[in-house]
Amino acid sequence: MPSSSSYAPPLERGKACLKCRSRKMRCDGIRPMCGPCARAGEVECEYTDGGEAPSQVLQRRAEDLQAQIHTLEGQSNQPITLHNPYNQQGGSSSDRRGGPQQAEAQISAALLQGFLSQAKNCGFFLNTGRFVERLNPRASGSAPLPPALSFAAQVVGTLFVQDARLRSRGDQIASRAAQYLGSTQADPSNVILLLQAEVLLAFYHFFQNQSVQGQIRMTAATSMALAWGLHTSQMQRGPAAAGVLGRYRLPPPIDPIEAGERINAFWTVFCLERRWCATQGLESRFPQDEVCVPWPLNMSDYEQGDVPHFAAGATGMMTVKTFLEGQGGHETDRSVLSLLAKASILFQKSADLVKNWAPNAAGFQQSFFALDRQIEEFKRTLPSIPTTNATHQREGSPTDLILQTRSLLLVHTLVQCATLQLYLPRQERDLSRSRAFNAASTASGLLQRVDVRNLGYVDPFMGVLWSNITDALMRWLMGLRRARPASSAGSSSSGSPQRAPPHPFEGNITSCLDCLSNAIGTLVPKNPWIESEYRKLQQFRGGPPA
């Protein structure tokens, strides 16, 4: 215990700050920051003042949280128990009475519960069990979560709670998380956790249709992943090869779970960056020749000690380059994240080829059809999207089937849009044989295979993909309508020339638009980012002449 140059009389039992009580240190009771906390460089110094400590409330809500974790992980029947990090024998009655801190702790618990219920669809790549343990550092012996990550998890939780008052706190909590991210120095002990915070904040902003803020967080996550060399093999790192000029270096992971967290962290950031760069015509900051990380696995694989072979020893595996050369195969696609990574690569590659459209240039046609073949081959390997119905969902708690359906819907739609954007510039005249229309029709048809009502929430990038599809369908429909010849029967009673009957293919396009409109309309209440797309569809359906 650090010594003090001045004598401070002992405080009454239960009056010490939470930090000193948890460390069993003498607290001098000075506010707003006691002496021991100030000397230790603590960011916060909290007093209960008769209220309940945050973790005491978390303990009371542990039962619900355990059920959510069990649902998310699909693991054994043994629940993960949350323990009170500040609980001490013989605490005073003041520790058990309510107060402002109790209310705040209840809010935090509710938001964390909301976050954990949907975490797999929000870019969460950490091990859930270890994450929960770090919510209770005293009980588990783990280091506490950085405040930036705690607040980032809570801000995502605001998207999934039923209470409108809690949902309204999102931007406020996001601001606090951003402040902590700006003031926290990344080091080997926390860089993966801070990266997770950046990814969660990016998800929140994109979900709220705050694209500028989302891009800022995504760029920060990309920079962090590059600086710490997460795109290289984590098992073969040396000071001279790590990060920018060897400045940043991660030690070898302590076990397969930590190795898996790093692998999945990279691919999560990679997928996010590749997709959004493709929509803006930007080059990815992850050079394909330098990505040397194994394809991601499920967290359960890492928990069983499984680590991809070249993460454990081999070097020189250029993962993305090998895949684009058609040599990677799909035998390692054991996780949805792996499928999403490959779909994102193909989507970005087709966008890049279209951006540099030069059909008469040497080698262009060869590159075009090689990419087309690879996209089609990848489509054939994809697992089908599970069907869902009301028995698979209970309020606020999606099953693994729902979570998987959302992810696979994104993967399938992404790869169909890769074909759509690849073939659109070719201006195929016969829509009945058009590869672009077939891709758009297939993508919209995916929404008929699932009960959209049970999805609840979908990835914000689906809005970009559905917008691409609806824009193409609208252009085709308007083109067919404009191309209708005037009827040989003469003029109508009003004197205006009569139009020929609709082109037979107009019905196919209208069916696709109806399918998209119905599905998007169902999703609007829980997905604010999609509202503008729904309005566009409604205006189009009501506006153009029949």
Sequence and secondary structure as in RCSB ss.txt:
>XXXX:A:sequence
MPSSSSYAPPLERGKACLKCRSRKMRCDGIRPMCGPCARAGEVECEYTDGGEAPSQVLQRRAEDLQAQIHTLEGQ
SNQPITLHNPYNQQGGSSSDRRGGPQQAEAQISAALLQGFLSQAKNCGFFLNTGRFVERLNPRASGSAPLPPALS
FAAQVVGTLFVQDARLRSRGDQIASRAAQYLGSTQADPSNVILLLQAEVLLAFYHFFQNQSVQGQIRMTAATSMA
LAWGLHTSQMQRGPAAAGVLGRYRLPPPIDPIEAGERINAFWTVFCLERRWCATQGLESRFPQDEVCVPWPLNMS
DYEQGDVPHFAAGATGMMTVKTFLEGQGGHETDRSVLSLLAKASILFQKSADLVKNWAPNAAGFQQSFFALDRQI
EEFKRTLPSIPTTNATHQREGSPTDLILQTRSLLLVHTLVQCATLQLYLPRQERDLSRSRAFNAASTASGLLQRV
DVRNLGYVDPFMGVLWSNITDALMRWLMGLRRARPASSAGSSSSGSPQRAPPHPFEGNITSCLDCLSNAIGTLVP
KNPWIESEYRKLQQFRGGPPA
>XXXX:A:secstr
    SS      TT S HHHHHHT      SSS HHHHHHT S     TTS  HHHHHHHTHHHHHHHHHHHH  
 S       TT  TT  GGGGS  HHHHHHHHHHHHHHHHHHHGGGTT  S HHHHHHHHSHHHH      HHHH
HHHHHHHTTS S HHHHTTHHHHHHHHHHHHHH    TTTHHHHHHHHHHHHHHHHHTT HHHHHHHHHHHHHHH
HHTTTTS GGG  TTTSTGGG       SSHHHHHHHHHHHHHHHHHHHHHHHHHT   SS TTT        HH
HHHTT   GGGTT     HHHHHHTT S STT  SHHHHHHHHHHHHHHHHHHHHT  TTSTTHHHHHHHHHHHH
HHHHHHS       GGGEETTEE HHHHHHHHHHHHHHHHHHHHHHHHGGG  S GGG HHHHHHHHHHHGGGTS
 HHHH    THHHHHHHHHHHHHHHHHHHHHHT  EEEEEE TTSSEEE    TTHHHHHHHHHHHHHHHHHHGG
G GGGHHHHHHHHHHHHSS  
